[in-house]
Amino acid sequence: MDRGVMDVVINALQYKKNSSGIGIMLRELFGAYSGLARRRCRIVLPADGPDFPAGPGAEVVRVPWSHGQGLGRMFFQTFQLGRRYCKGAVLLATDSKAPLILPPNCILIPLVTDLAVYRLKEAYQLSRVVWWRLQYRYVCRRADRFLAVSEFTKREMVDILHIPPEKIAVVPCACSSEMRPVADPAALVGLREKYRLPERFVLFVGNFNPRKNLERLIRAFDRAKGEGLIHHLVIAGEQGWKFDRTAALRGIRHSRDIHFTGYVPDGDMPTLYSAAELFAFPTLYEGFGIPVLEAQACGTPVLTSNGSSLPEVGGEGAVYVDPYDTEGICAGMRHVLDNPEIAQQLVQKGLANVQRFSWQASAERLDEMIETIIDRRRR
């Protein structure tokens, strides 16, 4: 091992404008880390990636591949990233996105968000499942240490990948400081006009892939409408694999009360959460579940699933339901929306719960871990 000063390389080739959970983690966690790191950080971005909140002294490197050039970007990440930037360095990579060719003196630390490709493989294309599993097999053999976004994900890594628990450090996600309640009437009216939203609504936020469980949420909402619910359902997010809106709305009696906004930029999200009377997030599997914290931070009552990481994240500030039980989801929505006192209790408990999570605290934990690994290697 080189006893000189080691750089930290951050693989941010997945970073793009329309931030997913991984994009948010790249921006917030690694951005915060680059601002406090005791070592020089080199942040590797795609050619078309948005500006990255790099800390003072961090170097931003843009490679000649964009998100639209998937094969070229994958080739660079798999075969060239390690050779060009990782000699004698620490490499931080998300999930299985680690080069297959790494210098022997490179310290590899993957951040694992979830293992849905094992637990919920039907939610993904077969080619992706096979590729990601192969990548995980390599990463498990090569990595020096692992990061997990929740205690739940850590347990999954021990159970499925057979990684020793002492090799896994938990660095929880958080939500942006921009997420806070919006009470300005003009802002709320402007949002409703911009997206043509009703006055009273239940909100879902996320991409439309199978594990988000949108079909059951829609059926549960339709059932609640049949029982007298006056609210509408607003679904914010982008089209995902295998979601067919026409099929999802087939047989839904109150489909006119279901609104799809499409992608909503980050700047509008606090107002959107604040305008909703309930945030419904009955997903089948999450490694963390950042939208739960975002809704809580904006003062919105939360209904979410009773499985995976979500009880760990939502704490006492949410109502929990079985995501496979349509009637249970319906009953959960009615329980909150028909009882203002319960809704207000959830608001207060949610605002308190958010304080348990901090990107800065997780970045500091990451920094300590990296320094410990390097120190041990040099002894």
N, C-alpha and C positions, 0 to 999 in steps of 0.2 A: 504493500500500500504506500502510495506517495505520501510523504510526511509534510508536504507543502500545504498551502492553503487550498482547501477544496471549495469549488463552486457548487451551487445548487442549481440544477436545471429543472425547470417546470415545463412539462409537456402539456401545453394548452392548445393543441391542434384541434380539439373539439369545441373551442370557444367560438361562438357566433352570436349574431345580433339577437335573434329570438331565443333568449336564454331558457334552456331546460334546467332541471335540477342540477345536472352536472355542470352546465354553464354557470349557474349561480355559485356553485361551490368553487369552481375555478376562479371566478372573479373575486368572491368575498374571502374565502379561506386563504388561497394562495396569494391574492393581492395583499391581504393583511400581513401574511407571513413575509412577503418581500419587503414590507415597510419596516420590519423589526429584526430581520435576519442578521446574524453576526457575520454572514458570508455574502459574497457577491451572488446575486440571483440572475440567471439567464432564462427569460421567459420566451418559449418558442411558440409562435402564433401562426395561423394560416394567413395567406396573402390577403384574404378578404375579411379577416376577423376585425371586430370593432376595437376601439382603444381599450387597453387593459390598464387597470389602476395600479401600475407598478410603483413600488416604493422608491425613495431616493437612492440613486446608485445602482438600481436594477437595470439590466440591459434587455431590451426587447428585440427579439430576432424574428423576422418574418420570412417564412420559407416560400418558395415559388409555387405553392399549391393552394388552391382554394377549396371551399366546401363542395363546390360543384365538380371538382376533379377528384372524386372519391378514390379511384384506383391509384392515381398518382400520389395522393396524400397518404394512403395506406402503405404504399411501397416505401415512401420516404420514412414514415413512422416506424415501419417494421425493419428496414434494412440500413437506413442511412442516419437516422437521428442519433443512435448510439455512437457510431463511428465519428460523426462530425462534432458532437457537443459533449459527450459523456465521459471522456477519458479523465480519470482521476476526479470524478464529480459525484455528487448525490443527485439521483434522478427521482423526481416526484411525478408519478403518472396516475391517471384515473383508471380504475378498474383493470381491465386486461390490456389497456392501451400502452404496452411497454414494448420496446424494440426486441426482436428476436436475436439480434446481434448486439451484444453489449461488451465493452472492454472489461477485462477481469477486475480492474481496479475501480469499477463503478459500483456505488452503493445504490441499490434499487429499492424504493419505498412506494408500493402501489397504494392508492386510496380506493377502497372497495365501498361502493355505494349500496349494492344489493346483489343477491344471487337469484334473481327472478328467472334467469335462464335455466336454473335447476329446479326451482320450486313451481314455476308457472311457464313451462316451455311452450305450451300451446298459445301463449300470447306473443310469440315471436316467429319470424320466418325460420324454417329449418336450417337454412344456410347460416344464419346468424347464430343460432344455438350451437351448431357444430363448431363454427369458428371461435366463438367466445369461450367455449369449453376447452378447446385446444389451447387458446391463449392463457386461460387460467391454469392449466396444467403446467405450462412453461413458467408462468409467473410464480407459482407456488414453489417450484424448484429453485428459481433464481433469486427471489427477493430476500433481502436482508432483514426487513421488518415490514409490517403491514399497518395501514391505517383503516379504521372502520368508522362509519359515520354515526353509529349507534351501538348500544350494548346488544340489541337484537341482531344487528348485522355481524357483530363479533361472534355471537353464539352460532349463527349460520355458518360462518367461516370455519369454526372449529368442527361443527357437525358434518358439513358437506365436503369441505376441502381438507379437513384433518390438519389444520394449521395449529400448532401449539398455542394456547391462549397467551402465554408470556411473550409471544412474538407480535401480538396485535395491540395497538394503542387506539383507544377511542377518542376521536376528535369530533364532537358533535357539530351538526350544522346549527344555524341560527337564521334570523331573518334580517333584512336590511334595516338600517336605522331610518330609512325613508318610510317604512311601514308604520303608520300611526293613524289614529282616528281623524277623519276629515268631517268637520261639522259645518263648513262654509256652505250656506244654501246655494250660492251661485255656482260653486264647483259641482255640487250634486246635481243641480238642474242641467248644467252644461254637459255632464257625463251622460245623463239620460237622453238628452237631445242628440249627442254625438253617436250613441249606439242604439238609439230608439228603444230605450228600456222602459218597462212599466214602473209604476210607483212602488209597488211592494213585490219583492221577489226573493227566491232561494237561489243561491249562487253555487256553481261548480267551476273550478279552475283546474286545467290540466290538459295534456294532449289526449287524443281520443284513441289510445291503444286498448286492447282487450282487458288488461289488468286494471284499468281505471273504472270498469264496472258501470259504464254509462247506461247500458240497456236496462239494468235493474233499477238504477236511480230514476230513469224516465218512467218505468212502470210503477215504481213506488209513488212518484209524484202524481201520476195519472190517477192512481187509487186514492190518494189524499184529496185530489180535486173532486173526485166523485163523492167524497165524504164531507165536502163543503169548504175545503181550503180555498182562500181567496187569492193567494199568492200565485205568481208566475215562476217559471224556472228559467234561469239564465245560465247558459253553458259557454264559458270563455276558454278558448284554446284553439289549437290547430288540428287539422285532420291527421289521424294516426293510421297505422296499418290495420287493415281488417275491419275498420268501422264503416258501416253503411248507414248513413243518416236516414235514407228512405226506409230501409228495413227496420231500423230502430224505432221509427215513428209509426210503422204500420200497425193498425189496430189501436192506436192511442187516441182516446176520445177527445182529449184536451190538448191536442198538438199545437193549436193556435196560441196556447199560453206558454210554449217552449221557444226560447229565443237563443240563437247561436250568434255570438258576436264575432267569431274569428279571433285572430291574434290581437291581444291588447298589450300595448307597450308598457314598460315598467312604470313610466310616469303617471299612467292612469290607474294603476292597480290599487293604490291606497284608497282612492275615491270609490272605485268599484266595490272593494270589500266593505267599505263604510256604508255604502248605499244598500247593501244586502241585509235582510233581517235574519238570515241563517246561511252559513256556509256548510254545504253538504259534500262530504268527501269519503264515500263508502268504497274505497278502492280495495282490491283483493290482496295486494302485496306492495309494501313500501319498505325501502331500506331506512328512510327517515320520514319524509313527508313535510317539506318546507311550507307548502300552502297552509297547513294547519296553524303554524306559528304566525304566518303572515295575516291570516284572518283574525287570530286572537289579538295580535298587535294593533289591528285596526278597530278593535272593539266590537267584533262580530261573533255571535254565538256559533259554536262549531258542533257538527255531527260528523262522526267518522267511524271507521271500522274498529272492531274489538280485537283485531289480530295484527300480526307482524310488528312493526315498530311503533304503530300509532298510539297505543296507550302510554308508551314510554315518552313520546313527544308531547301529546296533548295534556298529560297530567290530569288534574282535577278540572280543567277548563274545557271539557268536551263531554258530549253524550256519545256513548259507544253502542254500536249495533253490529249484528252479524251481517257481513256484506253479501252473503248468499241468500239472505232471507228478505224478500221483497216486502212482505207484510211488516217485518220488523223495522225496515228502513222507513216505511210509511208512518208507522207508529212513533218512531223517533222524531220525525219531522213535526208531526202533530203535537207531540209532547212539548217541544220547545215553542212552536209558533202559537199554540193555544194557551200558553202559560207565561205571561210577561215576567212574572217574578222569577221563574226558572231561567228565562232568557237573560235577565239582568244578572243573576248569579253567575251564569256562564261567562258573561262579559267580564265581570270583575275577576273571576278566577283565571280567565284566559289572559288578561292583562298581567296578572301576577306571574302566571306560568312562563310567559315569554322571557321574564327576567332571568330565568335559569340558564339561558343560552346566550352565547356571545361569540361572534367570529374572532374577536380579539383574543379572548381566553383560549379558544381552540388553536389559534395561530401561535400563541405563546407556548402551549403544550407541544405543538409540532416542533417549534424551535428547540425546546429542551430535549426532545427525543432525538432530533438530528445530531445535536452536539454530543449527547451521550453515546450514540452509535459511533461517531467519528472518534471520540476519545477512546472507546474500547478497541477499535480497530488499530489504533496507533500504539497501543501498549505492547 
